[in-house]
Amino acid sequence: MKTILSFVAIFFLALTVNAQEFKFDSETIDYGKIALGSEGKRVFEFTNVGEAPIIIKDIKSTCGCTVPKKPEQPIMPGEKGQIEVSYDTKRPGGFSKAITIYSNAKAERKMLKIKGFIVKDGAPAKKKA
């Protein structure tokens, strides 16, 4: 009897562990053409579409020019969360960077991307989110 109860408990625990899942509104943010030194902060929004809280353990970027900020609290099922990304817009030219999210979701690693072009000649800035 104890063996059966242990098996059932492990089964439900495994089911709960794999029940975390999140869906991003967009997995790529295109800054478009922006002016040198303009605002580099953008936000990725997501929804916890799973049945358990999402805990973002860490976020890494491909270089120091991209600084991500993770939510500190778990995102409960059905709730929305945000990952803020700041890019150093004092570097003229094109850019394409990756941000990797480490969480307790079914897919433990999730990659997001930012891209754009920084114009140094003072051309009008276009802001895309």
C-alpha positions in Angstrom: 0.0 0.0 0.0 2.8 2.4 0.9 4.4 1.6 -2.5 1.3 2.5 -4.4 0.8 5.8 -2.4 4.5 6.7 -3.0 4.1 6.0 -6.7 0.9 8.2 -6.9 2.6 11.0 -4.9 5.6 10.9 -7.3 3.3 10.9 -10.3 1.4 14.0 -9.2 4.7 15.7 -8.2 6.1 15.0 -11.7 2.9 16.2 -13.3 3.1 19.5 -11.3 6.7 20.1 -12.0 6.0 19.8 -15.8 2.9 22.0 -15.6 4.7 25.4 -15.6 4.6 27.1 -19.0 4.7 30.6 -20.2 3.7 32.3 -23.5 5.4 35.5 -24.7 3.4 38.1 -26.6 6.5 38.4 -28.8 9.9 36.6 -28.6 11.7 39.3 -30.6 11.7 43.0 -30.1 12.7 45.1 -33.2 13.9 48.5 -32.2 13.8 49.5 -35.8 16.0 52.6 -36.6 16.6 54.6 -33.5 18.8 57.7 -32.8 22.2 57.4 -31.1 21.7 57.8 -27.3 17.9 57.3 -27.4 15.9 55.3 -24.8 17.1 51.7 -25.0 14.6 50.1 -22.5 12.0 47.7 -23.9 9.7 45.1 -22.2 8.9 41.5 -23.1 5.5 40.6 -21.7 4.4 37.0 -21.0 1.5 35.1 -19.5 1.8 32.0 -17.2 -0.4 29.6 -19.2 0.5 26.6 -17.0 -1.0 25.3 -13.8 1.8 26.2 -11.4 3.8 29.3 -10.6 6.6 30.3 -12.9 9.9 31.2 -11.2 12.5 32.9 -13.3 15.8 31.8 -11.8 18.2 33.8 -14.0 18.5 35.7 -17.2 21.7 36.0 -19.3 22.5 38.2 -22.3 25.0 37.7 -25.0 27.0 40.8 -24.1 27.3 43.5 -21.5 25.6 46.0 -23.8 22.2 44.3 -23.1 21.0 44.3 -19.5 17.9 42.2 -18.7 15.9 42.5 -15.5 13.8 39.5 -14.2 10.7 39.5 -12.1 11.6 38.8 -8.5 8.3 37.2 -7.5 6.8 34.0 -8.9 4.2 34.6 -11.7 1.0 32.7 -10.7 -1.1 30.7 -13.3 -3.1 33.1 -15.5 -1.0 36.1 -14.5 1.2 38.3 -16.7 4.8 39.1 -16.1 7.5 41.3 -17.7 11.1 41.0 -18.5 12.7 44.4 -19.0 15.7 44.7 -21.3 18.0 47.8 -21.6 20.3 48.1 -24.6 23.2 50.5 -24.8 22.2 52.9 -27.6 25.5 54.7 -27.6 26.9 52.1 -30.1 26.0 53.1 -33.7 25.2 50.5 -36.3 23.1 47.3 -36.4 22.7 45.0 -33.5 21.1 41.6 -32.8 21.4 40.1 -29.3 20.0 37.1 -27.5 18.6 36.9 -23.9 18.3 33.4 -22.3 15.8 32.9 -19.5 16.3 30.1 -17.0 13.2 29.1 -15.2 11.2 26.2 -13.7 9.1 25.9 -16.8 8.6 22.8 -18.9 11.3 24.1 -21.2 13.9 25.3 -18.6 15.7 27.6 -21.1 13.9 30.1 -23.3 15.6 32.5 -25.8 14.4 35.9 -26.6 16.0 38.4 -29.1 16.4 42.1 -29.6 17.5 43.7 -32.8 17.7 47.1 -34.4 19.9 49.8 -36.0 21.3 52.8 -34.2 21.7 55.9 -36.5 24.5 58.3 -35.6 23.6 61.2 -37.8 20.7 62.5 -35.8 18.0 61.0 -38.1 14.5 60.9 -36.6 14.1 58.0 -34.2 11.4 55.4 -34.7 10.4 53.5 -31.7 9.1 50.0 -32.1 8.2 47.7 -29.2 
